[in-house]
Amino acid sequence: MLLGVVPAAPYICGSFKLETGDLLMIYSDGITESVNLAGEEFGYDRLEAQLRRAQAGAADTVLFSVLGAVQDFAAARPLVDDMSLAIVRLDD
C-alpha cells in the first residue's frame, strides 16, 4: 500500500503503546515477496521465524539478521522490488 498517495483511500487508524523491551518491525512487501531459485516467496512464516530467532538482540542486530536471511534465501535471484526494513526497540 502506498501511504498518502491516494487521498480517498481508506486507512485503518489505531494506536498502541510500546513497553520496555518491545520490538517494532516495519517492512515493505519486498521483504516477504523476495523469491528464491525454486520460485518460493520468503513469506510471513519465514519472516516471523527469523524475527523470533533474532529478537533478543539489539535493533541493529535484528535488522541485519532479517535482511541477511532474506538475501540468503533469494541467493542469486536479482531484486525485482525494493526492500525496506526498520526495527525499533524500546529500551530502559
VENLINHU-V68489 format. One line per field, one symbol per residue. ss: DSSP state (a for helix, b for strand, c for the rest). phi: phi as a letter, one per 30 degrees, with the letter a starting at -180 (. if undefined). psi: psi as a letter, one per 20 degrees, with the letter a starting at -180 (. if undefined). Layout:
# VENLINHU-V68489
ss=???
phi=???
psi=???
This chain:
# VENLINHU-V68489
ss=ccccccccccccccccccccccbbbbbcaaaaccbcccccbcaaaaaaaaaaaaccccaaaaaaaaaaaaaaaaccccccccccbbbbbccc
phi=.ddidcecddbccabacdcejdbccbbcddddcdccddiddeiddddddddddcddddedddedddddddddddhddddcbdbcbbbbbcce
psi=popihohjppqpqrqrpprpiqppppqrihghjppahijqqgrhghggghghhihirrghggghggggggggghdipqpiqqoppppppor.
